[in-house]
Amino acid sequence: MPLLGQVRDDHLASNDAHAAEDTRMALDHLQLVQLCFGEHEFGVPLGDDGLVIGEVGELTKEPKDDTLPDCPSEVLDDKPRARGCGDVDGFLTTFKFDAIEFVRDKLSNGVPLSVLCQDLETYASYLNKNIMDHVNTDVHEAFVKVSGHLVGMQDELRCLQQPLSGAIKKVKDAMTRLDEMEKAVDAQISKATEVELERMFDVSFLKLLLLHGVLCERLDELPAVLRLNDNGRLLNGPQRHHRGLEAQQRSSRSVAVVTCNTHVYEAIRDVTDIVLQIKSLLPLLLPFTVRTEELTEAREMVQSSVTMLHRLLARVFLSLYEEHTRSARGEVQLYMRHVMDLYKRVNEVPEFCRMFREQILCPLLDSTLSWRAAAQVRHSTAETVQLLMTLQQRLHDDVFSFVPLMREVFEPGSLMPVPMIIWPSVCEALVKKMVALYDVSDPDAFQQRYIAAHEILELMKSSCGSSEELQMLLQSPDVALWRHKWNTDVYAAMRVNELTRRVDTAFGEFSSMSYEELSLCIKNRRMAREAEPVDNSCEFNTEFFLKFRGSIDWLFSSAVYIHNVTPKFLRETANSVHRVTRAVLRQCTAAVQGTCPAQEWMCVVMGVIFSADLTALAAYIKGPFQAHLENISRGTLTPSSLSPLLLLLAEDVCHATTVELKRLVQVRVVMAYSHTQKPFLTSPSWFTASIIEPLQHFVDYARPMFIHTELNETLLKIVDEVATRFRVIVKETLVTAKKTEESWEKLRRRKEAAGGGARVPQTESVHESVHSNITAAGALRPTPETASDRDKMTVQLYLDASEFVKGIALLLGGMRQCGPESPNVEELPSISLLLKLLRRANWILGDDIPEPPDVGEVDG
């Protein structure tokens, strides 16, 4: 290896020497060129920035980086060269040479063309010759040097080949010996391991035999009622089904009494510990080819030991369970807890679940919900419901009373009694035996069966001890199958269709009533409400809304409602409210378009009544209906979840329809006198008496209970409030009529302008001409032929107000007979403002007074 390093160093030194020699030769050639062609200026070297580097003879460029090694300059030509050590930019400086300009310049300086051509050819020949000599000399020398070095290297490699071959052979021999030694050691370790494992197997097997023998001895030492026979079965176990009931109870009671003995329990616990040790030895018995029979025998012994322990613990637990069902005692419950703790001690929780399900739960289900009992109640809904209630009560008394005890003993994650033991068996029995339970052909019977059956599921949910157990129950496949069996979608559709039929029938009966029948029904309904005073905020004036509320109450009653279809029922309730409001609007709109005299004011009556009923419906939805939903849903429907929907129905549907009805009433009041030639009315409206009638009933009802002064003050306050509301209605009506007249006047003028300019029409009626003259003059008293629609409405409202004041005066006059005199009716502030608002009617009817000002939107 040192020899190779020395050869490489000699080669690098020779390369440096050749480079220095080539540099010196290049400088000599450059000087020769300068001597021969000094009079010819071949070009000017320029840098990257376009500046002249130096004179013609200054053909080198100094390096800018001091860290670069010193190296000679290179000859520059007209093409860029490779990166050099003297150029930090990556390229040497190049000449920017123009041949035509060079020749032209020489000719202008007096150099003959022939001389220039001869000099250039001589220079080219000299360059070619030097290039050829340089190439031949350098290549030959390099080839000779490289060949010499290669020959030297070959000799050195030959010298190293023999020692290396010997070393490689020695290493291979050593690796072979190591592999043989490793195989020998592995064989010895495997043999020793096998021997040791066989020894451990024999030791564990011997321990297993000894423990199994001890287990059999301990089982033989148990009392006779707990002793097992040669086959590992309880002497009083399977035979108890062939005995009488008294013998079974006597045997079970004997076992319970014996088990409650501390020494017997300690013996059973010792048996459990022995079985636990036997189970721990089985994983130590590894499978060997020569020990196959012993391993099979060991597994059979372990299985036999575990089976005997299962039967012993099952016998003891069942006896304690039966004793506890007969007479619940704290001692028996304590030992039941101890037995369950033994199941937990030997890691046999699944075996406890199986035992409890097969030995306790399934017999209880078979005795209560047998195939015969299911067949007998198949065609009777009442008997089916009774059977389900009996099953629920039995589960509550005989099964769920032990669930808290299980949770005390077993860890929450190891045993969840409801989803792991109880519900799968109950669901399987109900699905298999009660096939007719899910028949939806009769919705009433289906609802009763559904409620009774789901009470059992609600019992399961309420018995879950944690949210994890409840989640496991709800996500179990048994619950999914249970919900799939109940076809609640069909039931909901049937109930929804029934609700729609009831609502349509009620509205059909209402819409087919004549106006006289409608008036009579409203009157009878008002008398019934007065006879039985109730909360007026949710009471209705029409029979239709009363039936509609009854239909909604029926849909969410205990005989119809099912919690699973709550969204569908709520959606249908909302749709029914929408249908009712649309039907009410259609009915009032039809009354507006009527032409008979009875329909002129029927729109007003229906609008007022429907508005009151819709307001009562909104109050019912936000009040009693919401409270009823929260009650029947058992807390699943909270006010936060119900309020948005019910508020939407009450505000956006009922109240919006009420506003529309009020608009129709106002339109109808205006249309009652619009564009007609009707004379002034001389009698008040028929509904004025209905304003006084409730006040009279109030006075008759309150007179025995109030002092005269208190009753008088109360009555005056009521009259003042009623008169104030009357005045507000009168003002709104007159303002609406005024706006309507102005709108018609604008339309008339626009029509005139479109027909031929602003000119007085010659074809107008006499009424319009006279009315225009009255309007212009402003002082002529209207006549029945020349009065405007608003004047006629003012007169009618004045007659109604006068009738109202007269009725109040008669009522207060009756009060004066029973006590001190009451003030004059017209002196009340609200009455005086009402009459002042209608004072124009006195002027129209002929009173000798100045024309009162017209009503305005801001008038009092």
MOBELCOR-V826989 format. One record per helix or strand of 2 or more residues. SS is the DSSP state (H for helix, E for strand). FROM is the first residue (numbers start at 1). LEN is the number of residues. Records with the same first field share a line. If there is no record, write none. Layout:
SS = FROM-LEN / FROM-LEN
This chain:
H = 2-35 / 99-10 / 113-109 / 224-3 / 238-5 / 245-15 / 262-21 / 289-38 / 330-16 / 349-20 / 371-6 / 381-18 / 403-7 / 417-17 / 435-4 / 443-21 / 467-8 / 477-9 / 488-24 / 515-17 / 536-3 / 543-13 / 563-30 / 597-36 / 639-33 / 686-17 / 708-49 / 766-12 / 789-28 / 825-3 / 829-9 / 839-6
E = 45-2 / 94-2
